[in-house]
Amino acid sequence: MYLGIAGINISVLLTEDERWNAFRRDFHGFMHEGVAEREDVRVRYRFEETLPEIDAKDYVWTCKGSSESLPEVPYDYSWTVNIEREGKELIDIKYLSKHPFLKAVRMWIDPRTMDVDIALVLLSEGKSHDLMIMPLFMLFLSRILWRFDAILIHSSAISDGGRGRLFTAVSGTGKSTMAGIWERCGATIINDDMLIMRLHRASNKTWVFNIPMPYYVDVQKAVCLDTVFFIRQCKQNEVGELRGALNAMKLMSHTAHQTFQPEYLKLYLKLVTDISKTIRFADCGFLPDERIVDDIRKAGM
């Protein structure tokens, strides 16, 4: 079987293990039976009883993170991204407490072949298994996407008669609210929380794709992106086009990535800059009602 995400085909191989019988397919409309016509990434899963300790001396670069800044996640974890001299990556996730079925996950990525190996260590009482449990899915996407001219961004987006509009800001500003307002006015929500932006270099256009979400069933959706709105709450509606190189930096600040190694960061920054050249940017202060839709449409954005 394989996953189709943002036009990237991800083949999935499960070991012959009866414990996979309890696997819940949270990918719904993104999962396909059979073999993909084009195989972009190959992911192999297996179970392990334990994982050996990692020696930091084997790696030239390490980045760390945890669930400490994500109070909405109902369990605690820490993670590290480690890169070897030849560019291979090892992502290590330890579940510290409250996880229903996992002790740890380890993911190996070979960027030259796009082979990914994932080992899961289960709690003895574990009975259901997700292929991309948080934060595995986001770490997987952040390490894979930019190699396909794509970035992961915390935002909402809609298709308004085939015209793509994306709304981004810090959490709590109103991304989901904005998407809901547009839906009430006849638009289609692509996703209201996290999206993939992918540059199609041949046409010099950027497309927005939804990703699988754990809270509801969805199908694959996409739209060609016209405008990115940096939104903010305001006492009156204010919409104005933004110009200049700083828009790329603002856009990058809302992306989700662990690409902090200097040589990778240069490539990632160039990708964000290239994407920024294909779309328009706007500042948008808004009140939470349908008048903002009329204002944006009248402004031609």
Residue frames as qw, qx, qy, qz and C-alpha x, y, z in Angstrom:
[[0.000, 0.889, 0.458, 0.000, 0.00, 0.00, 0.00],
 [0.440, 0.128, -0.014, 0.888, 1.08, 3.59, -0.34],
 [0.058, -0.758, -0.387, 0.522, 0.23, 7.11, 0.78],
 [0.378, 0.549, 0.324, 0.671, -0.40, 9.95, -1.63],
 [0.301, -0.802, -0.277, 0.436, 0.49, 13.24, 0.06],
 [0.024, 0.842, -0.163, -0.513, 1.07, 16.50, -1.86],
 [0.707, 0.638, -0.245, -0.183, 1.68, 14.54, -5.05],
 [0.060, 0.567, -0.812, 0.125, 4.41, 12.47, -3.35],
 [0.895, -0.077, -0.347, -0.269, 3.93, 8.68, -3.40],
 [0.208, -0.563, 0.711, -0.367, 5.09, 7.03, -0.18],
 [0.754, 0.002, -0.632, -0.178, 5.19, 3.22, -0.31],
 [0.500, -0.525, 0.480, -0.493, 4.53, 1.56, 3.05],
 [0.680, 0.127, -0.721, -0.029, 5.83, -1.91, 3.95],
 [0.635, -0.535, 0.324, -0.454, 4.71, -3.61, 7.17],
 [0.043, 0.350, -0.933, 0.076, 6.48, -6.63, 8.61],
 [0.642, -0.209, -0.661, -0.328, 4.60, -9.94, 8.82],
 [0.118, 0.029, -0.723, 0.681, 3.44, -9.44, 12.39],
 [0.209, -0.567, -0.782, -0.152, -0.02, -10.13, 13.76],
 [0.212, -0.545, -0.394, 0.709, 0.18, -6.98, 15.90],
 [0.018, 0.099, -0.331, -0.938, -0.47, -4.95, 12.74],
 [0.140, -0.466, -0.827, -0.282, -3.98, -6.40, 12.72],
 [0.221, -0.735, -0.509, 0.390, -4.86, -3.75, 15.31],
 [0.299, -0.103, 0.182, 0.931, -3.46, -0.94, 13.13],
 [0.226, 0.777, 0.480, -0.339, -5.87, 1.97, 12.74],
 [0.482, 0.326, 0.392, 0.712, -5.67, 3.66, 9.32],
 [0.089, -0.739, -0.289, 0.602, -5.75, 7.30, 10.30],
 [0.153, -0.289, 0.443, 0.835, -4.82, 8.25, 6.74],
 [0.500, 0.549, 0.497, -0.449, -8.31, 7.50, 5.41],
 [0.645, 0.732, 0.187, -0.115, -8.56, 9.00, 1.90],
 [0.094, 0.844, -0.504, -0.157, -4.77, 9.28, 1.55],
 [0.465, -0.321, 0.824, 0.051, -4.07, 5.53, 1.69],
 [0.709, 0.420, -0.311, -0.473, -4.13, 3.38, -1.46],
 [0.867, -0.142, 0.478, 0.003, -3.92, -0.39, -1.89],
 [0.839, 0.483, 0.132, 0.212, -1.47, -1.94, -4.31],
 [0.642, -0.200, 0.160, 0.723, 1.72, -0.47, -5.73],
 [0.117, 0.839, 0.047, -0.530, 2.24, 3.17, -6.71],
 [0.733, 0.648, 0.118, 0.172, 2.95, 3.92, -10.38],
 [0.396, 0.663, -0.334, 0.540, 5.82, 6.14, -9.19],
 [0.754, -0.515, -0.326, 0.243, 7.61, 5.41, -5.92],
 [0.150, 0.849, -0.188, 0.470, 9.10, 8.57, -4.39],
 [0.216, -0.553, 0.643, -0.484, 9.72, 7.39, -0.83],
 [0.737, -0.094, -0.661, -0.103, 9.86, 3.88, 0.64],
 [0.364, -0.534, 0.473, -0.599, 8.96, 3.40, 4.31],
 [0.671, -0.044, -0.740, -0.005, 9.45, 0.11, 6.15],
 [0.514, -0.584, 0.267, -0.569, 8.03, -0.50, 9.63],
 [0.674, 0.001, -0.728, 0.130, 8.98, -3.09, 12.20],
 [0.643, -0.725, -0.013, -0.247, 8.62, -3.79, 15.91],
 [0.493, 0.387, -0.629, 0.459, 11.58, -4.01, 18.29],
 [0.657, -0.548, -0.489, 0.169, 11.80, -5.01, 21.95],
 [0.415, -0.759, -0.012, 0.502, 14.49, -2.41, 22.72],
 [0.531, 0.807, -0.030, 0.256, 16.63, 0.14, 20.88],
 [0.734, -0.102, -0.192, 0.643, 20.38, 0.60, 21.49],
 [0.218, -0.837, -0.125, 0.486, 21.59, 3.86, 22.98],
 [0.547, 0.782, 0.081, 0.286, 22.78, 6.53, 20.55],
 [0.630, -0.376, 0.022, 0.679, 26.37, 7.74, 20.75],
 [0.193, 0.938, 0.121, -0.261, 26.44, 11.46, 19.89],
 [0.304, -0.610, 0.534, 0.501, 30.05, 11.08, 18.67],
 [0.501, 0.193, 0.768, 0.350, 28.75, 9.21, 15.62],
 [0.267, 0.804, 0.506, 0.162, 26.96, 12.30, 14.32],
 [0.408, 0.168, 0.047, 0.896, 28.12, 15.65, 13.02],
 [0.219, -0.238, -0.009, -0.946, 24.95, 17.54, 13.93],
 [0.204, -0.397, -0.878, 0.171, 22.08, 17.11, 16.41],
 [0.272, -0.321, -0.046, -0.906, 18.85, 19.04, 17.02],
 [0.152, -0.231, -0.898, 0.342, 16.53, 18.42, 19.98],
 [0.374, -0.289, -0.131, -0.871, 12.92, 19.16, 20.88],
 [0.028, -0.175, -0.913, 0.366, 10.06, 18.04, 23.11],
 [0.173, -0.614, -0.689, -0.343, 6.33, 18.30, 23.73],
 [0.297, -0.389, -0.462, 0.740, 6.88, 20.92, 26.43],
 [0.095, 0.235, -0.075, -0.964, 5.57, 23.74, 24.21],
 [0.413, -0.117, -0.647, -0.630, 2.55, 21.73, 23.00],
 [0.314, -0.082, 0.680, -0.658, 0.06, 21.54, 25.86],
 [0.748, 0.176, -0.042, -0.639, -2.66, 20.16, 23.55],
 [0.618, 0.258, -0.739, -0.076, -0.74, 16.86, 23.08],
 [0.771, -0.507, 0.013, -0.386, -2.01, 14.40, 25.75],
 [0.936, -0.230, -0.009, 0.268, 1.34, 12.68, 26.31],
 [0.199, -0.894, 0.334, 0.225, 4.97, 13.73, 26.89],
 [0.909, 0.241, 0.151, 0.304, 7.85, 13.04, 24.53],
 [0.175, -0.798, 0.353, 0.455, 11.30, 14.21, 23.48],
 [0.854, 0.463, 0.194, 0.138, 13.03, 13.87, 20.12],
 [0.302, -0.663, 0.419, 0.542, 16.41, 14.34, 18.47],
 [0.768, 0.640, 0.013, -0.022, 17.41, 14.64, 14.82],
 [0.551, -0.574, 0.484, 0.364, 20.94, 13.32, 14.20],
 [0.689, 0.703, -0.122, -0.126, 22.86, 13.59, 10.93],
 [0.847, -0.218, 0.300, 0.380, 25.84, 11.41, 9.98],
 [0.237, -0.549, 0.394, 0.698, 28.81, 12.61, 7.95],
 [0.169, 0.076, 0.787, 0.589, 27.46, 11.06, 4.73],
 [0.318, -0.095, -0.200, -0.922, 24.10, 12.76, 5.24],
 [0.474, -0.331, -0.800, -0.160, 22.05, 9.87, 6.60],
 [0.312, -0.455, 0.214, -0.806, 19.63, 10.86, 9.34],
 [0.397, -0.256, -0.861, 0.189, 18.46, 9.21, 12.53],
 [0.361, -0.472, 0.017, -0.804, 15.41, 10.58, 14.34],
 [0.361, -0.113, -0.861, 0.340, 14.91, 9.29, 17.88],
 [0.451, -0.487, -0.098, -0.741, 11.64, 9.76, 19.78],
 [0.270, -0.070, -0.863, 0.421, 11.17, 8.81, 23.42],
 [0.465, -0.589, -0.369, -0.549, 7.70, 8.80, 24.97],
 [0.108, 0.348, -0.630, 0.686, 8.20, 9.92, 28.55],
 [0.182, 0.193, 0.792, -0.550, 4.72, 9.38, 29.97],
 [0.475, 0.413, 0.375, -0.681, 1.00, 8.97, 29.25],
 [0.404, 0.331, -0.600, -0.606, 1.33, 7.43, 25.79],
 [0.848, -0.050, 0.206, -0.487, -1.22, 4.61, 25.35],
 [0.984, 0.117, 0.136, 0.000, 0.95, 2.12, 23.45],
 [0.681, 0.598, -0.217, 0.362, 4.46, 3.41, 22.66],
 [0.683, -0.587, -0.001, 0.435, 7.76, 3.54, 24.54],
 [0.210, -0.626, 0.385, 0.645, 9.93, 4.81, 21.71],
 [0.753, 0.614, 0.237, 0.021, 10.26, 5.18, 17.94],
 [0.368, -0.553, 0.443, 0.602, 13.42, 5.39, 15.86],
 [0.669, 0.701, 0.229, -0.089, 13.48, 6.48, 12.21],
 [0.501, -0.347, 0.472, 0.637, 16.39, 6.18, 9.80],
 [0.534, 0.799, 0.166, -0.219, 16.37, 8.21, 6.56],
 [0.584, -0.130, 0.464, 0.654, 18.74, 7.78, 3.63],
 [0.273, 0.745, 0.095, -0.602, 18.31, 11.01, 1.59],
 [0.034, 0.428, -0.695, -0.576, 20.09, 9.56, -1.44],
 [0.097, -0.112, -0.946, -0.288, 17.71, 6.65, -1.93],
 [0.495, -0.243, 0.005, -0.834, 14.68, 8.03, -0.04],
 [0.653, -0.196, -0.732, -0.005, 14.52, 4.81, 1.99],
 [0.344, -0.530, 0.340, -0.697, 13.04, 5.23, 5.47],
 [0.573, -0.108, -0.804, 0.120, 13.23, 2.58, 8.19],
 [0.405, -0.525, 0.188, -0.725, 11.02, 2.94, 11.28],
 [0.473, -0.080, -0.846, 0.233, 11.24, 0.81, 14.43],
 [0.495, -0.569, -0.027, -0.656, 8.56, 0.95, 17.14],
 [0.261, 0.051, -0.855, 0.446, 8.96, -0.19, 20.75],
 [0.502, -0.501, -0.422, -0.565, 5.56, -0.94, 22.28],
 [0.399, -0.350, 0.574, -0.623, 4.29, -0.93, 25.81],
 [0.064, -0.005, 0.998, -0.029, 3.22, -4.41, 26.86],
 [0.316, 0.500, 0.687, -0.423, -0.42, -3.32, 27.01],
 [0.197, 0.436, -0.306, -0.823, -0.32, -1.65, 23.59],
 [0.539, 0.324, 0.774, -0.073, -3.14, -2.85, 21.34],
 [0.511, 0.797, 0.319, 0.036, -3.45, -0.27, 18.53],
 [0.567, -0.303, 0.288, 0.709, -0.72, 1.17, 16.36],
 [0.369, 0.892, 0.120, -0.230, -0.57, 4.30, 14.25],
 [0.795, 0.334, 0.116, 0.493, 1.89, 4.55, 11.39],
 [0.335, 0.479, -0.058, 0.809, 2.57, 8.23, 11.99],
 [0.469, -0.742, -0.449, 0.168, 1.81, 8.97, 15.62],
 [0.032, 0.935, -0.112, 0.336, 2.72, 12.49, 16.83],
 [0.160, 0.828, -0.160, -0.514, 5.47, 13.70, 16.54],
 [0.601, -0.088, 0.685, 0.402, 6.66, 11.03, 14.09],
 [0.488, 0.674, 0.518, 0.199, 4.49, 12.26, 11.22],
 [0.079, 0.995, 0.000, -0.068, 5.57, 15.90, 11.52],
 [0.418, -0.654, 0.534, 0.336, 9.25, 14.98, 11.90],
 [0.633, 0.183, 0.675, 0.332, 8.96, 12.68, 8.87],
 [0.392, 0.834, 0.360, 0.144, 7.36, 15.42, 6.76],
 [0.108, -0.966, 0.159, 0.175, 9.79, 18.12, 7.85],
 [0.473, -0.497, 0.626, 0.371, 12.79, 15.96, 6.90],
 [0.548, 0.247, 0.733, 0.318, 11.32, 14.71, 3.59],
 [0.362, 0.819, 0.428, -0.127, 9.25, 17.51, 2.05],
 [0.019, 0.881, -0.212, -0.423, 11.89, 20.10, 1.23],
 [0.367, -0.280, 0.770, 0.441, 13.66, 17.51, -0.92],
 [0.297, 0.472, 0.772, 0.304, 10.53, 17.60, -3.12],
 [0.064, 0.271, 0.166, 0.946, 10.32, 21.41, -3.29],
 [0.481, -0.619, -0.491, -0.379, 7.67, 21.39, -0.55],
 [0.089, 0.257, -0.568, 0.777, 7.30, 22.90, 2.91],
 [0.364, -0.542, -0.755, 0.066, 5.01, 22.25, 5.86],
 [0.025, 0.306, -0.117, 0.945, 3.27, 25.35, 7.20],
 [0.060, -0.437, -0.758, 0.480, 1.01, 26.07, 10.17],
 [0.197, 0.156, -0.178, -0.951, -1.91, 27.73, 8.43],
 [0.544, 0.448, 0.661, -0.258, -5.39, 27.38, 6.96],
 [0.006, 0.228, -0.554, -0.801, -6.27, 27.57, 3.28],
 [0.560, 0.480, 0.542, -0.402, -9.37, 27.68, 1.12],
 [0.248, 0.122, 0.681, 0.678, -10.32, 27.30, -2.52],
 [0.288, 0.597, 0.338, -0.668, -12.64, 30.09, -3.64],
 [0.694, 0.666, 0.088, -0.259, -13.79, 29.11, -7.10],
 [0.887, 0.298, 0.004, 0.351, -10.40, 27.53, -7.77],
 [0.212, 0.778, -0.271, 0.526, -8.50, 30.50, -6.35],
 [0.757, -0.253, -0.495, 0.343, -6.23, 29.55, -3.46],
 [0.131, -0.795, 0.204, -0.557, -5.93, 31.72, -0.38],
 [0.719, -0.128, -0.570, 0.376, -3.77, 30.82, 2.63],
 [0.324, -0.835, 0.046, -0.441, -4.01, 32.40, 6.10],
 [0.760, -0.032, -0.475, 0.441, -1.15, 32.17, 8.56],
 [0.212, -0.762, 0.222, -0.570, -0.35, 33.65, 11.95],
 [0.033, 0.277, -0.838, 0.469, 0.62, 32.61, 15.47],
 [0.271, -0.337, -0.902, -0.004, -1.69, 30.18, 17.25],
 [0.102, -0.589, -0.626, 0.501, -4.95, 31.65, 18.48],
 [0.007, -0.271, 0.164, 0.948, -5.12, 34.47, 15.93],
 [0.595, 0.425, 0.307, -0.609, -7.99, 33.00, 13.90],
 [0.085, 0.309, -0.800, -0.507, -6.75, 30.71, 11.12],
 [0.055, 0.283, 0.957, 0.029, -9.54, 28.18, 11.68],
 [0.191, 0.650, 0.456, -0.577, -12.05, 30.99, 12.20],
 [0.204, 0.558, -0.355, -0.722, -11.06, 32.56, 8.88],
 [0.063, 0.068, -0.922, -0.376, -11.42, 29.21, 7.08],
 [0.105, 0.456, 0.851, -0.237, -14.88, 28.73, 8.59],
 [0.218, 0.652, 0.149, -0.711, -15.99, 32.20, 7.49],
 [0.210, 0.408, -0.613, -0.643, -14.96, 31.47, 3.91],
 [0.014, 0.132, 0.984, 0.120, -16.71, 28.10, 3.98],
 [0.199, 0.588, 0.634, -0.460, -19.96, 29.79, 4.99],
 [0.281, 0.700, -0.102, -0.649, -19.50, 32.04, 1.95],
 [0.849, 0.473, 0.022, -0.233, -19.21, 29.12, -0.47],
 [0.274, 0.695, -0.665, 0.006, -15.48, 28.33, -0.43],
 [0.950, -0.080, -0.303, 0.007, -13.94, 24.89, 0.17],
 [0.448, -0.784, 0.428, -0.047, -11.60, 24.41, 3.13],
 [0.664, 0.457, -0.587, 0.081, -8.34, 22.70, 2.10],
 [0.661, -0.263, -0.588, 0.384, -7.26, 22.40, 5.75],
 [0.232, -0.895, -0.107, -0.366, -7.67, 24.66, 8.76],
 [0.678, -0.709, 0.164, 0.099, -4.49, 23.85, 10.72],
 [0.446, -0.518, 0.599, 0.417, -1.52, 22.42, 8.80],
 [0.730, 0.652, 0.094, -0.184, -0.76, 22.40, 5.07],
 [0.672, -0.161, 0.438, 0.575, 1.88, 21.57, 2.53],
 [0.353, 0.854, -0.093, -0.370, 3.00, 24.20, 0.01],
 [0.742, -0.071, 0.532, 0.403, 4.73, 22.65, -3.02],
 [0.151, 0.711, -0.291, -0.621, 6.47, 24.53, -5.80],
 [0.800, 0.380, 0.442, 0.144, 5.90, 23.24, -9.33],
 [0.318, -0.558, 0.310, 0.702, 9.00, 24.62, -11.00],
 [0.348, 0.226, 0.702, 0.578, 7.95, 23.83, -14.59],
 [0.010, 0.757, 0.539, 0.370, 4.91, 26.11, -14.34],
 [0.212, 0.218, -0.311, 0.900, 6.38, 28.41, -11.67],
 [0.552, -0.495, -0.179, -0.646, 3.27, 27.94, -9.53],
 [0.007, -0.204, 0.835, -0.512, 2.82, 26.91, -5.93],
 [0.613, -0.319, -0.575, -0.438, 0.13, 24.47, -4.87],
 [0.341, -0.371, 0.584, -0.637, -1.37, 23.94, -1.42],
 [0.615, -0.077, -0.761, -0.193, -2.26, 20.43, -0.23],
 [0.677, -0.555, 0.183, -0.446, -3.98, 19.15, 2.88],
 [0.243, 0.345, -0.886, 0.193, -2.44, 16.44, 5.05],
 [0.595, -0.366, -0.709, -0.099, -4.06, 13.58, 7.03],
 [0.242, -0.507, 0.347, -0.751, -5.46, 14.76, 10.37],
 [0.188, -0.002, -0.945, 0.267, -6.05, 12.55, 13.43],
 [0.226, 0.218, 0.570, -0.759, -9.35, 14.15, 14.43],
 [0.633, 0.483, 0.262, -0.546, -11.54, 13.74, 11.35],
 [0.686, 0.220, 0.620, 0.310, -11.89, 11.82, 8.09],
 [0.209, 0.779, -0.150, -0.571, -10.72, 13.73, 5.03],
 [0.827, 0.395, 0.316, 0.244, -9.84, 13.19, 1.38],
 [0.531, -0.141, 0.225, 0.805, -6.98, 14.64, -0.63],
 [0.217, 0.921, 0.321, -0.041, -7.51, 18.26, -1.63],
 [0.529, -0.181, 0.193, 0.806, -5.37, 20.84, -3.39],
 [0.275, 0.918, 0.283, -0.044, -5.54, 24.31, -4.95],
 [0.575, 0.383, 0.014, 0.723, -3.15, 26.55, -6.86],
 [0.373, -0.645, -0.360, 0.561, -2.13, 29.29, -4.44],
 [0.263, 0.797, 0.230, 0.493, -2.74, 32.92, -5.28],
 [0.056, -0.744, 0.227, -0.626, -2.23, 34.90, -2.05],
 [0.579, -0.228, -0.643, 0.446, -0.79, 34.36, 1.43],
 [0.267, -0.794, -0.095, -0.537, -2.44, 36.52, 4.11],
 [0.369, 0.039, -0.651, 0.662, -0.63, 37.34, 7.32],
 [0.378, -0.665, -0.472, -0.438, -3.68, 37.72, 9.52],
 [0.199, 0.015, -0.572, 0.795, -4.25, 39.57, 12.78],
 [0.131, -0.699, -0.693, 0.122, -7.21, 40.46, 14.91],
 [0.159, 0.110, 0.075, 0.978, -8.37, 44.03, 14.42],
 [0.199, 0.455, 0.536, -0.683, -11.23, 46.39, 15.33],
 [0.585, 0.643, 0.052, -0.492, -11.94, 46.88, 11.63],
 [0.878, 0.248, 0.338, 0.229, -11.15, 45.03, 8.42],
 [0.030, 0.858, -0.372, -0.353, -7.85, 46.07, 6.83],
 [0.877, 0.171, 0.387, 0.229, -6.44, 44.43, 3.70],
 [0.206, 0.908, -0.276, -0.240, -3.35, 45.56, 1.85],
 [0.907, 0.344, -0.156, 0.188, -0.78, 43.99, -0.46],
 [0.546, -0.734, 0.327, 0.239, 2.73, 43.48, 0.91],
 [0.743, 0.623, -0.186, 0.154, 5.84, 43.71, -1.23],
 [0.039, -0.812, 0.545, -0.205, 9.51, 43.05, -0.58],
 [0.549, 0.293, -0.775, 0.112, 11.97, 40.32, 0.38],
 [0.208, -0.263, 0.694, -0.637, 10.89, 40.29, 4.02],
 [0.807, -0.007, -0.020, -0.591, 7.75, 38.38, 3.06],
 [0.768, 0.219, -0.602, 0.013, 9.86, 35.26, 2.50],
 [0.195, 0.252, -0.731, 0.604, 11.27, 35.57, 6.02],
 [0.522, -0.110, 0.347, -0.771, 7.80, 36.02, 7.49],
 [0.862, 0.110, -0.302, -0.393, 6.57, 33.01, 5.55],
 [0.590, 0.265, -0.721, 0.249, 9.50, 30.91, 6.76],
 [0.122, -0.282, 0.629, -0.714, 8.75, 31.83, 10.38],
 [0.730, -0.022, 0.241, -0.639, 5.41, 30.01, 10.08],
 [0.760, 0.263, -0.563, -0.190, 6.81, 26.82, 8.54],
 [0.824, -0.455, 0.306, -0.145, 7.39, 23.65, 10.55],
 [0.771, 0.491, -0.370, 0.164, 10.90, 22.32, 10.07],
 [0.728, -0.621, 0.208, 0.203, 13.97, 21.00, 11.88],
 [0.760, 0.474, 0.079, 0.437, 16.37, 22.13, 9.16],
 [0.272, -0.955, 0.083, 0.087, 18.79, 24.09, 11.29],
 [0.747, -0.210, 0.335, 0.534, 22.05, 22.65, 9.97],
 [0.003, -0.679, 0.170, 0.714, 23.72, 25.52, 8.05],
 [0.047, -0.182, 0.754, 0.630, 24.14, 23.76, 4.69],
 [0.039, 0.469, 0.872, 0.133, 20.53, 22.51, 4.75],
 [0.001, 0.728, 0.407, -0.552, 19.22, 25.82, 5.99],
 [0.001, -0.442, 0.382, 0.812, 20.61, 27.56, 2.89],
 [0.054, -0.129, -0.863, -0.486, 18.73, 25.14, 0.64],
 [0.061, -0.603, -0.772, 0.192, 15.56, 25.50, 2.69],
 [0.021, -0.665, -0.145, 0.732, 15.76, 29.29, 2.64],
 [0.038, 0.233, -0.591, -0.771, 16.24, 29.27, -1.14],
 [0.057, -0.355, -0.902, -0.241, 13.16, 27.05, -1.51],
 [0.048, -0.706, -0.563, 0.426, 11.03, 29.39, 0.62],
 [0.018, -0.557, 0.176, 0.812, 12.33, 32.35, -1.40],
 [0.030, 0.014, -0.782, -0.622, 11.51, 30.61, -4.70],
 [0.054, -0.552, -0.832, 0.016, 7.99, 29.84, -3.45],
 [0.069, -0.682, -0.321, 0.654, 7.56, 33.46, -2.37],
 [0.019, -0.326, 0.429, 0.842, 8.27, 34.64, -5.91],
 [0.089, -0.215, -0.853, -0.468, 5.26, 32.72, -7.24],
 [0.235, -0.667, -0.706, 0.031, 2.59, 34.13, -4.91],
 [0.041, -0.672, -0.002, -0.739, 1.28, 37.42, -3.58],
 [0.391, -0.247, -0.678, 0.571, 1.33, 38.51, 0.04],
 [0.222, -0.658, -0.236, -0.679, -1.11, 40.62, 1.99],
 [0.031, 0.033, -0.660, 0.750, -1.59, 42.02, 5.47],
 [0.434, -0.427, -0.598, -0.522, -5.06, 41.25, 6.81],
 [0.099, 0.003, 0.646, -0.757, -6.59, 42.65, 9.96],
 [0.394, -0.256, -0.669, -0.576, -10.10, 41.29, 10.36],
 [0.542, -0.151, 0.429, -0.706, -13.28, 41.03, 12.37],
 [0.190, -0.044, 0.980, 0.041, -14.69, 37.47, 12.63],
 [0.560, 0.508, 0.495, -0.428, -17.60, 37.83, 10.21],
 [0.687, 0.411, 0.532, 0.277, -18.38, 37.49, 6.50],
 [0.207, 0.964, 0.016, -0.168, -17.53, 41.10, 5.65],
 [0.346, -0.641, 0.570, 0.380, -13.83, 40.18, 5.40],
 [0.603, 0.206, 0.713, 0.292, -14.66, 37.83, 2.52],
 [0.374, 0.860, 0.339, 0.066, -16.29, 40.67, 0.57],
 [0.128, -0.931, 0.240, 0.242, -13.37, 42.99, 1.33],
 [0.492, -0.379, 0.682, 0.385, -10.77, 40.49, 0.09],
 [0.552, 0.439, 0.660, 0.258, -12.74, 39.65, -3.03],
 [0.230, 0.953, 0.191, -0.041, -13.25, 43.34, -3.84],
 [0.245, -0.822, 0.417, 0.302, -9.53, 43.94, -3.38],
 [0.748, 0.552, -0.331, -0.162, -8.88, 41.26, -6.03],
 [0.007, -0.565, 0.800, -0.202, -6.79, 39.14, -3.69]]
